[in-house]
Amino acid sequence: MITYKELAEKIQDRTGFRTKVRLHHWIGATLGRVVHEAHRRGDPPLTALVVHSDDGMVGTGYREVLEVAGEPPVEDVLEREQHAADARLACYRRFGATLPPDGGVPALAPRYQAAIERRRERIEKSLRVCDRCFVQLPATGVCDSCG
């Protein structure tokens, strides 16, 4: 994967064109062209490899990948990230990345995956109930009613 910022720097270095225009004002149009060209060639969506530096997730512009492929829009962040994870794996397979013997599995951005796991743990902890009275247990894990 590569961050939007890293990609922007590489584009400017390789082309020799420099701009002081903020990244978010031009990178989307550039990646839009990549989406269309990859689709025309029959390649997986390369833009799935471009992620935000803070959370490792694709941007909202990823919706263009779905539009070009004729797929319905995805509003749910997890669903969008899962689609991008599938697309990244397809890119790795198509372009010869070194993969584990089993061929690899789609992976969410590590920070996003960690946030999902923390949320899941919180929910699981908060859903513990007393075996006797079926009241939700407090953080101590000891039932206030049954002791």
LINFEN-V268547 format. One record per helix or strand. SS is the DSSP state (helix for helix, strand for strand). FROM is the first residue (numbers start at 0). LEN is the number of residues. If there is no record, write none. Layout:
# LINFEN-V268547
ss->[SS	SS]
from->[FROM	FROM]
len->[LEN	LEN]
This chain:
# LINFEN-V268547
ss->[strand	helix	helix	helix	helix	strand	helix	helix	helix	strand	strand]
from->[1	3	22	26	45	49	59	76	109	128	135]
len->[2	12	3	15	4	2	10	18	17	1	1]
